[in-house]
Amino acid sequence: MTTLQDEARRRKRNSRLGLIAISPLCFFGLGAVLLRGTATSEILASDPQTSIIGPAAMGLLSWLFSLLTLLGVRPRSWKTLAAAFFLPIFTALLAMAATLLALDRFQERAEFSRGPLRQKQADLAIAEAVFLRGKSGRYEITLRDYSRNFTVDEADYASAFGEAEQVRPRGRCARVTLQKSAHALRIIDLERGALPRGTLVRCPPGIAAPRW
């Protein structure tokens, strides 16, 4: 009876440790999805840029927390050791991503909550367009002058790039609304973090980065 009770307690303890270890992964993953998916604007350039120290520290702490928690599972097996290796890495990466997104949002709010602000429409050259396979089948573009990726409408992508899964187009731009503060530049009017329909256009001759 004692052996059965000990086994039941061990299983219960291991289950609790597993839930504790996976909770940061779920928390940071959900946070990253919400921060990215609800964005209506995104900073293209800022001075100073968001420091990587905070996200890196959060990633390290999350990695250490998950690792120590999983190493407490007894008895150890190749499954628990594999989980102790991979899960902390995924948790750390998500923690860094979520923290960086959160800091970007705080910086953006602080920077653009005070004036004066200037705003204009501009055509930004596209360096690359790609179709990302998966459950959602996402279409993305990368801007030439700002190295930022944005999701675009499927119909827009098909109209501009046809059925190409990856292309480095010439003469294609994203027509966006820019807003500039004293120290930062951002795109506004995003729809859940994506560029609205009708954004992709042909570039005017001699397209360059916008001047203010």
C-alpha positions in Angstrom: 0.0 0.0 0.0 2.8 2.4 0.9 4.5 1.7 -2.4 1.3 2.5 -4.3 0.8 5.7 -2.3 4.4 6.7 -3.0 3.9 6.1 -6.7 0.7 8.1 -6.8 2.4 11.0 -5.0 5.3 10.8 -7.4 3.1 10.9 -10.4 1.1 13.8 -8.9 4.3 15.7 -8.2 5.7 15.1 -11.7 2.5 16.2 -13.3 2.5 19.4 -11.2 6.2 20.1 -12.2 5.3 19.5 -15.8 2.5 22.1 -15.7 4.7 24.6 -13.9 7.4 24.1 -16.5 5.1 24.6 -19.5 3.2 27.6 -18.0 5.8 30.2 -19.0 5.8 28.8 -22.6 2.1 29.2 -22.8 2.2 32.7 -21.2 4.9 34.1 -23.4 3.5 32.4 -26.5 0.0 33.8 -26.0 1.5 37.2 -25.1 3.5 37.3 -28.3 0.5 36.3 -30.4 -1.7 39.0 -28.8 0.9 41.7 -29.1 1.6 41.0 -32.7 -2.0 40.2 -33.8 -3.6 43.3 -32.3 -1.1 45.8 -33.5 -2.4 48.8 -35.5 1.1 50.3 -36.0 4.7 49.4 -36.1 7.9 51.3 -35.6 10.2 51.3 -38.7 13.1 53.3 -37.1 13.8 54.8 -33.8 16.6 56.5 -31.9 17.5 55.0 -29.5 16.4 51.5 -30.5 14.9 49.1 -28.0 17.7 47.4 -26.0 18.1 43.7 -26.3 19.4 43.4 -22.7 15.9 43.2 -21.1 14.6 40.5 -23.5 17.8 38.5 -23.2 17.6 38.6 -19.4 14.0 37.5 -19.5 14.9 34.7 -21.9 17.7 33.5 -19.7 15.6 33.5 -16.5 12.8 31.6 -18.3 15.3 29.1 -19.6 16.7 28.5 -16.1 13.3 28.3 -14.5 12.0 25.7 -17.0 15.3 23.7 -16.8 15.4 23.5 -13.0 11.7 22.6 -12.9 12.0 19.7 -15.3 15.2 18.4 -13.7 13.1 17.9 -10.6 11.0 15.2 -12.3 11.8 11.7 -10.9 12.8 9.2 -12.1 14.5 10.7 -15.1 14.2 9.1 -18.5 15.2 10.0 -22.0 11.8 11.7 -22.4 12.3 13.9 -19.4 15.8 14.7 -20.4 14.7 15.6 -24.0 12.0 17.8 -22.5 14.5 19.4 -20.2 16.7 20.2 -23.2 14.1 21.5 -25.8 11.3 23.0 -23.7 13.6 25.6 -21.9 15.0 26.7 -25.3 11.5 27.3 -26.8 10.4 29.0 -23.6 13.5 31.3 -23.8 12.9 32.2 -27.4 9.2 33.1 -26.8 10.1 35.0 -23.7 12.6 37.1 -25.6 10.1 37.7 -28.5 7.2 38.7 -26.2 9.4 40.9 -24.0 10.8 42.7 -27.1 7.4 43.2 -28.5 6.1 44.6 -25.2 9.1 47.0 -24.9 8.5 48.1 -28.4 4.9 48.9 -27.6 5.9 50.9 -24.5 8.5 52.8 -26.4 6.1 53.5 -29.2 3.4 54.8 -26.9 5.9 57.0 -25.0 7.4 58.4 -28.2 4.1 59.1 -30.1 2.1 60.3 -27.2 3.8 63.7 -27.4 4.0 66.0 -30.3 4.5 67.4 -32.7 3.8 64.5 -35.2 4.1 64.6 -38.9 2.1 62.3 -41.2 2.1 61.4 -44.9 1.5 58.7 -47.4 4.6 57.1 -48.9 5.5 54.2 -51.2 8.1 51.9 -49.7 10.1 49.6 -52.0 9.7 45.8 -51.4 12.8 43.7 -51.3 11.2 40.3 -51.1 7.8 38.6 -51.1 7.2 35.1 -49.8 4.4 32.7 -49.2 4.8 30.9 -45.9 3.3 27.4 -46.0 1.5 26.1 -42.9 -2.0 26.0 -41.4 -2.6 29.7 -42.0 -0.8 30.1 -45.3 0.6 33.5 -44.6 1.8 36.0 -47.3 4.6 38.4 -46.3 6.7 41.1 -47.8 10.0 42.5 -46.6 10.7 46.2 -47.0 13.9 47.2 -48.8 14.9 50.3 -46.7 13.7 49.2 -43.2 14.1 45.4 -43.1 10.7 44.9 -41.7 8.3 42.0 -42.5 4.6 42.5 -42.9 1.7 40.2 -43.7 -0.3 41.2 -46.8 -3.7 40.3 -48.2 -3.8 37.1 -50.3 -5.5 38.8 -53.3 -3.0 41.6 -53.2 -0.1 39.1 -53.2 -1.6 37.2 -56.1 -2.2 40.3 -58.1 1.3 41.6 -57.6 3.4 38.4 -57.7 1.2 35.7 -59.2 1.8 32.2 -57.9 5.4 32.7 -56.9 6.2 31.4 -53.5 9.3 33.5 -53.1 10.3 36.5 -55.3 12.6 39.5 -55.2 10.4 41.9 -57.2 11.4 45.0 -59.0 9.2 48.0 -59.2 6.8 46.9 -56.5 6.0 49.0 -53.4 3.8 49.1 -50.3 1.8 52.3 -50.2 1.4 53.1 -46.5 0.7 55.9 -44.1 3.8 57.0 -42.1 3.9 59.0 -38.9 7.1 60.6 -37.6 7.9 62.0 -34.2 11.1 63.6 -33.1 13.0 60.3 -32.7 10.9 57.6 -34.5 9.1 56.6 -37.6 6.2 54.2 -37.8 3.6 52.8 -40.1 0.0 53.3 -38.9 -3.4 51.9 -39.9 -2.4 48.3 -39.8 -5.1 45.7 -39.5 -4.2 43.2 -36.7 -0.6 43.7 -37.5 -1.0 43.3 -41.3 -1.0 45.8 -44.1 -4.6 46.6 -45.3 -5.9 45.4 -48.7 -4.8 47.6 -51.6 -1.4 48.3 -50.2 0.7 46.8 -53.0 1.3 49.1 -55.9 3.8 49.8 -58.7 6.6 52.0 -57.5 7.1 55.5 -59.0 10.3 55.9 -61.0 13.5 56.3 -58.9 11.9 55.2 -55.7 14.0 56.0 -52.6 13.5 56.0 -48.9 11.0 58.8 -47.9 12.4 62.1 -46.9 10.9 64.5 -44.3 
